[in-house]
Amino acid sequence: MNVGDRVKFQFAGKEKEGMIVRIFPKKVYLKADFPRHSGKIVVRPIAILEGKSAASAKKKKKEKSAK
């Protein structure tokens, strides 16, 4: 994963494509074109983009709140 690479990511339940603008140890800044906002910067954790178990963290929060 390098600056300038194109990456697909989830946004509002749909899959979008964006270009990596900045990379930090845990987060990535992506530049994506939306219908009413071209060049929007979206921040995503690297773990989600690589497909690691960051989605399971949401499940843990839901389980704690249910108790």
TAPE-V90623 format. One record per run of one state. SS is the DSSP state (~ for helix, > for strand, _ for the rest). FROM is the first residue (numbers start at 1). TO is the last residue. Records with the same first field share a line. If there is no record, write none. Layout:
SS=FROM-TO + FROM-TO
//
This chain:
_=1-5 + 12-13 + 24-26 + 35-36 + 51-54 + 67-67
>=6-11 + 14-23 + 27-34 + 37-45
~=46-50 + 55-66
//
